[in-house]
Amino acid sequence: MIHHTMIVAFDQPIPARELDQYLKEFKELVERSGLVESVAAQQHIRVPGDDHAPVAVASAIVQLRLADLDALNATFTMPGAVDLIKRWQGRYPYKVLWANHEPLA
């Protein structure tokens, strides 16, 4: 099993309702692909220390649980992914940092 943990950081503040919609659409896309065992997504919980982040502050975190590296690699070419990314990037530019790892606990 492998986890693909994504930290999503929008360039500018995004309304909570819009962020929820982005996460919903992303989760639905991934679930429909049949490539993941599970997907979880949550908004970042802001704290005062975020003002001093050395790199960026997350808007949300997403975690995919997959059977193996083949399944993970296939997610990068799943149908609809490019369209979803382009549509949301056009509305609210963002960056994503990710880590691929075995379960942490």
Backbone as a chain_set.jsonl record, in Angstrom:
{"seq": "MIHHTMIVAFDQPIPARELDQYLKEFKELVERSGLVESVAAQQHIRVPGDDHAPVAVASAIVQLRLADLDALNATFTMPGAVDLIKRWQGRYPYKVLWANHEPLA", "coords": {"N": [[0.84, -1.173, 0.0], [0.396, 2.261, -0.686], [0.59, 5.724, 0.085], [-0.45, 8.816, -1.219], [0.11, 11.927, -0.524], [-1.097, 15.12, -0.721], [-0.407, 18.557, -0.611], [-2.202, 21.338, -1.014], [-1.973, 24.578, -2.169], [-3.435, 27.536, -2.632], [-2.832, 30.481, -4.541], [-3.918, 32.929, -3.775], [-6.276, 33.968, -1.238], [-9.098, 31.802, -1.111], [-12.582, 31.546, -1.327], [-14.275, 29.702, 1.243], [-16.444, 28.106, 0.457], [-15.943, 27.734, -2.26], [-13.508, 26.376, -2.129], [-14.329, 24.042, -0.85], [-15.924, 23.039, -2.931], [-14.002, 22.565, -4.939], [-12.501, 20.525, -3.651], [-14.487, 18.576, -3.422], [-15.075, 18.011, -6.136], [-12.57, 17.051, -6.953], [-12.29, 14.779, -5.31], [-14.485, 13.237, -6.232], [-13.717, 12.776, -8.903], [-11.38, 11.233, -8.566], [-12.387, 9.034, -7.133], [-14.173, 7.952, -9.023], [-12.366, 7.001, -10.853], [-11.514, 4.504, -10.082], [-9.03, 3.783, -9.255], [-8.09, 4.187, -6.712], [-7.956, 3.161, -3.272], [-8.978, 4.625, -1.236], [-9.915, 8.056, -0.606], [-9.245, 11.107, 0.972], [-9.999, 14.399, 2.044], [-9.415, 17.641, 3.316], [-9.951, 20.983, 4.491], [-7.311, 23.234, 5.316], [-6.48, 24.052, 8.658], [-6.317, 27.113, 9.905], [-3.814, 28.872, 11.755], [-2.252, 31.333, 13.928], [0.555, 31.124, 13.606], [0.857, 30.514, 10.942], [1.358, 32.82, 9.554], [4.043, 33.06, 9.501], [5.139, 31.122, 7.953], [7.745, 29.469, 6.269], [7.74, 28.704, 3.572], [5.148, 28.152, 2.221], [1.621, 28.316, 2.894], [-0.715, 25.84, 3.432], [-3.812, 25.378, 1.696], [-5.46, 23.279, 1.648], [-5.449, 19.736, 2.365], [-4.933, 16.63, 0.817], [-5.358, 13.156, 0.667], [-4.544, 10.201, -0.926], [-5.124, 6.743, -0.927], [-3.553, 3.984, -2.156], [-3.158, 0.858, -3.924], [-0.646, 0.202, -4.979], [2.458, 1.232, -6.624], [1.952, 1.228, -9.39], [-0.783, 1.822, -9.545], [-0.712, 4.387, -8.432], [0.889, 5.752, -10.337], [-0.865, 5.609, -12.501], [-2.848, 7.403, -11.744], [-1.964, 9.873, -12.534], [-2.639, 10.119, -15.14], [-5.349, 9.882, -15.332], [-8.597, 9.997, -16.807], [-10.114, 13.148, -17.276], [-8.667, 14.538, -15.364], [-6.799, 16.511, -16.248], [-8.541, 18.423, -17.337], [-10.024, 19.203, -15.046], [-7.981, 20.314, -13.471], [-7.032, 22.434, -15.132], [-9.365, 24.004, -15.311], [-9.829, 24.807, -12.618], [-7.357, 25.997, -12.042], [-7.515, 28.144, -13.758], [-9.426, 29.701, -12.541], [-8.672, 30.02, -9.847], [-5.517, 30.22, -9.249], [-3.13, 27.778, -8.192], [-0.736, 25.822, -6.31], [0.786, 22.612, -5.908], [2.201, 20.439, -3.593], [3.609, 17.284, -3.081], [3.878, 14.092, -1.384], [4.938, 10.777, -1.564], [4.358, 7.861, 0.164], [4.654, 5.17, 2.571], [2.012, 4.003, 4.766], [1.678, 6.112, 7.611], [0.963, 5.44, 10.155]], "CA": [[0.0, 0.0, 0.0], [1.13, 3.532, -0.749], [-0.212, 6.935, 0.242], [-0.051, 9.998, -1.984], [-0.395, 13.042, 0.271], [-0.948, 16.375, -1.464], [-0.661, 19.829, 0.068], [-2.687, 22.26, -2.037], [-1.839, 25.963, -1.7], [-3.912, 28.529, -3.587], [-1.984, 31.679, -4.521], [-4.668, 33.969, -3.065], [-7.369, 33.36, -0.471], [-10.217, 31.265, -1.877], [-13.729, 31.385, -0.431], [-14.418, 28.342, 1.772], [-17.416, 27.381, -0.368], [-15.257, 27.362, -3.495], [-12.524, 25.355, -1.788], [-15.1, 22.815, -0.648], [-16.34, 22.555, -4.248], [-12.795, 22.011, -5.554], [-12.195, 19.249, -3.011], [-15.554, 17.636, -3.786], [-14.865, 17.601, -7.525], [-11.362, 16.245, -7.01], [-12.596, 13.479, -4.715], [-15.362, 12.497, -7.143], [-12.911, 12.354, -10.05], [-10.482, 10.154, -8.142], [-13.2, 7.863, -6.789], [-14.693, 7.377, -10.278], [-11.278, 6.379, -11.611], [-11.334, 3.123, -9.657], [-7.605, 3.554, -9.008], [-7.735, 4.39, -5.305], [-8.694, 2.44, -2.243], [-9.725, 5.671, -0.534], [-9.443, 9.43, -0.759], [-9.717, 11.999, 2.031], [-9.595, 15.783, 1.793], [-9.867, 18.587, 4.329], [-9.362, 22.315, 4.469], [-6.284, 23.551, 6.301], [-6.936, 24.793, 9.836], [-5.396, 28.243, 10.028], [-3.352, 29.296, 13.08], [-1.429, 32.533, 13.789], [1.902, 30.793, 13.145], [0.87, 30.437, 9.48], [1.896, 34.077, 9.028], [5.496, 32.967, 9.491], [5.538, 29.922, 7.212], [8.908, 29.784, 5.439], [7.556, 28.377, 2.159], [3.76, 28.423, 1.838], [0.61, 27.799, 3.807], [-1.672, 24.997, 2.721], [-5.244, 25.679, 1.681], [-6.111, 21.99, 1.916], [-4.628, 18.533, 2.241], [-5.647, 15.515, 0.196], [-4.575, 11.934, 0.746], [-5.026, 9.042, -1.665], [-4.556, 5.452, -0.53], [-3.513, 3.169, -3.366], [-2.617, -0.491, -3.732], [0.767, 0.082, -5.339], [2.993, 2.311, -7.455], [1.275, 1.235, -10.689], [-2.028, 2.57, -9.369], [-0.342, 5.793, -8.26], [1.303, 6.282, -11.641], [-2.048, 5.728, -13.355], [-3.654, 8.573, -11.371], [-1.469, 11.059, -13.228], [-3.211, 10.143, -16.493], [-6.76, 9.506, -15.288], [-9.463, 10.856, -17.616], [-10.75, 14.276, -16.611], [-7.777, 15.239, -14.429], [-6.259, 17.73, -16.863], [-9.632, 19.392, -17.44], [-10.319, 19.723, -13.716], [-6.864, 21.171, -13.053], [-7.046, 23.667, -15.93], [-10.534, 24.817, -14.95], [-9.619, 25.433, -11.314], [-6.199, 26.893, -12.138], [-7.976, 29.349, -14.432], [-10.224, 30.5, -11.603], [-7.892, 30.26, -8.63], [-4.219, 29.553, -9.402], [-2.63, 27.088, -7.006], [0.408, 24.929, -6.43], [0.632, 21.392, -5.122], [3.388, 19.715, -3.155], [3.141, 15.978, -2.621], [4.808, 13.09, -0.898], [4.489, 9.396, -1.708], [4.913, 7.195, 1.338], [3.904, 4.085, 3.204], [1.181, 4.547, 5.851], [2.453, 6.664, 8.721], [0.606, 4.79, 11.434]], "C": [[0.887, 1.238, 0.0], [0.137, 4.68, -0.574], [0.411, 8.032, -0.613], [-0.695, 11.171, -1.263], [-0.059, 14.339, -0.444], [-1.263, 17.557, -0.559], [-0.982, 20.832, -1.032], [-2.636, 23.673, -1.46], [-2.281, 26.91, -2.81], [-3.1, 29.805, -3.417], [-2.604, 32.826, -3.729], [-5.753, 33.289, -2.249], [-8.514, 32.943, -1.394], [-11.395, 31.118, -0.914], [-13.911, 29.919, -0.013], [-15.369, 27.503, 0.921], [-16.779, 26.894, -1.669], [-14.213, 26.264, -3.23], [-13.215, 24.012, -1.545], [-15.528, 22.203, -1.983], [-15.156, 21.928, -4.991], [-12.491, 20.63, -4.979], [-13.233, 18.187, -3.365], [-15.336, 17.112, -5.207], [-13.631, 16.722, -7.666], [-11.627, 14.843, -6.46], [-13.462, 12.636, -5.644], [-14.594, 11.958, -8.344], [-12.052, 11.145, -9.687], [-11.276, 8.882, -7.82], [-13.732, 7.168, -8.039], [-13.615, 6.626, -11.051], [-11.113, 4.906, -11.28], [-9.892, 2.785, -9.3], [-7.226, 3.598, -7.528], [-8.561, 3.505, -4.387], [-9.52, 3.412, -1.412], [-9.112, 7.023, -0.85], [-10.059, 10.247, 0.367], [-9.186, 13.392, 1.74], [-10.203, 16.686, 2.861], [-9.233, 19.941, 4.087], [-8.309, 22.423, 5.57], [-6.919, 24.322, 7.454], [-5.908, 25.886, 10.113], [-5.09, 28.551, 11.496], [-2.458, 30.524, 12.893], [-0.022, 32.251, 13.261], [1.996, 30.684, 11.626], [1.469, 31.697, 8.857], [3.412, 34.031, 8.887], [5.998, 31.731, 8.745], [6.685, 30.26, 6.261], [8.713, 29.529, 3.944], [6.161, 28.775, 1.689], [2.849, 27.864, 2.911], [-0.395, 27.016, 2.977], [-3.059, 25.619, 2.754], [-6.014, 24.423, 2.062], [-5.079, 20.882, 1.83], [-5.511, 17.415, 1.714], [-4.758, 14.291, 0.325], [-5.279, 10.807, 0.002], [-4.349, 7.806, -1.09], [-4.682, 4.531, -1.729], [-2.857, 1.825, -3.082], [-1.12, -0.542, -3.963], [1.197, 1.249, -6.225], [2.34, 2.365, -8.839], [-0.028, 2.025, -10.609], [-1.742, 4.054, -9.203], [0.042, 6.417, -9.594], [0.103, 6.49, -12.561], [-2.894, 6.943, -12.996], [-3.219, 9.827, -12.111], [-2.002, 11.166, -14.657], [-4.689, 9.799, -16.49], [-7.602, 10.503, -16.083], [-10.126, 11.948, -16.767], [-9.834, 15.083, -15.713], [-7.261, 16.543, -15.01], [-7.335, 18.801, -16.961], [-9.952, 20.024, -16.093], [-9.227, 20.695, -13.279], [-6.883, 22.49, -13.819], [-8.197, 24.589, -15.533], [-10.319, 25.535, -13.625], [-8.419, 26.357, -11.321], [-6.589, 28.204, -12.807], [-8.759, 30.28, -13.516], [-9.413, 30.947, -10.398], [-6.544, 29.539, -8.777], [-3.749, 28.935, -8.073], [-1.423, 26.238, -7.354], [0.147, 23.709, -5.548], [2.008, 20.811, -4.83], [2.894, 18.355, -2.705], [4.27, 15.105, -2.145], [4.168, 11.719, -1.078], [5.158, 8.595, -0.6], [4.069, 6.005, 1.754], [3.055, 4.712, 4.301], [2.033, 4.99, 7.044], [2.147, 5.987, 10.046], [-0.034, 3.453, 11.163]], "O": [[1.965, 1.262, 0.594], [-1.005, 4.608, -1.028], [1.632, 8.154, -0.711], [-1.902, 11.388, -1.373], [1.103, 14.625, -0.734], [-2.258, 17.555, 0.165], [-0.138, 21.137, -1.876], [-3.188, 23.933, -0.391], [-1.583, 27.069, -3.811], [-2.724, 30.172, -2.303], [-1.894, 33.602, -3.089], [-6.117, 32.149, -2.535], [-8.851, 33.653, -2.341], [-11.224, 30.617, 0.197], [-13.722, 29.01, -0.822], [-15.121, 26.319, 0.695], [-17.045, 25.78, -2.122], [-14.065, 25.337, -4.026], [-12.732, 22.97, -1.989], [-15.496, 20.983, -2.145], [-15.302, 20.872, -5.605], [-12.252, 19.679, -5.724], [-12.885, 17.027, -3.583], [-15.405, 15.906, -5.446], [-13.647, 15.75, -8.42], [-11.238, 13.846, -7.067], [-13.201, 11.446, -5.824], [-14.798, 10.815, -8.753], [-12.01, 10.158, -10.421], [-10.871, 7.782, -8.198], [-13.743, 5.939, -8.111], [-13.922, 5.715, -11.821], [-10.624, 4.137, -12.107], [-9.569, 1.621, -9.067], [-6.167, 3.106, -7.138], [-9.702, 3.152, -4.686], [-10.61, 3.083, -0.944], [-7.968, 7.128, -1.294], [-11.241, 10.103, 0.679], [-8.067, 13.552, 1.253], [-11.356, 16.514, 3.257], [-8.13, 20.043, 3.552], [-8.413, 21.782, 6.616], [-7.799, 25.154, 7.237], [-4.774, 25.607, 10.504], [-5.969, 28.5, 12.357], [-1.95, 30.737, 11.793], [0.533, 33.075, 12.534], [3.093, 30.752, 11.071], [2.023, 31.646, 7.759], [3.998, 34.882, 8.218], [7.156, 31.342, 8.895], [6.602, 31.241, 5.522], [9.45, 30.083, 3.129], [6.023, 29.654, 0.838], [3.259, 27.042, 3.731], [-0.863, 27.489, 1.941], [-3.431, 26.297, 3.711], [-7.064, 24.482, 2.702], [-3.985, 21.064, 1.296], [-6.669, 17.271, 2.105], [-3.547, 14.371, 0.119], [-6.443, 10.498, 0.26], [-3.152, 7.819, -0.802], [-5.776, 4.32, -2.255], [-2.1, 1.676, -2.122], [-0.398, -1.233, -3.245], [0.402, 2.138, -6.533], [2.191, 3.45, -9.401], [-0.338, 2.808, -11.507], [-2.448, 4.89, -9.768], [-0.437, 7.499, -9.936], [0.07, 7.457, -13.322], [-3.595, 7.471, -13.859], [-4.016, 10.746, -12.297], [-1.829, 12.197, -15.307], [-5.24, 9.456, -17.536], [-7.352, 11.707, -16.04], [-10.631, 11.683, -15.676], [-10.177, 16.202, -15.332], [-7.282, 17.574, -14.337], [-7.065, 19.972, -16.693], [-10.132, 21.238, -16.002], [-9.523, 21.777, -12.773], [-6.761, 23.556, -13.214], [-8.024, 25.804, -15.433], [-10.593, 26.73, -13.512], [-8.448, 27.403, -10.672], [-6.056, 29.259, -12.463], [-8.753, 31.497, -13.697], [-9.467, 32.107, -9.988], [-6.45, 28.355, -8.456], [-3.947, 29.498, -6.996], [-1.132, 25.973, -8.52], [-0.609, 23.77, -4.579], [2.86, 20.71, -5.713], [1.874, 18.262, -2.023], [5.442, 15.331, -2.446], [2.989, 11.532, -0.777], [6.378, 8.641, -0.442], [2.92, 5.859, 1.338], [3.335, 5.831, 4.731], [2.989, 4.314, 7.425], [2.981, 5.967, 10.95], [-0.408, 2.746, 12.099]]}, "num_chains": 1, "name": "protein.A"}
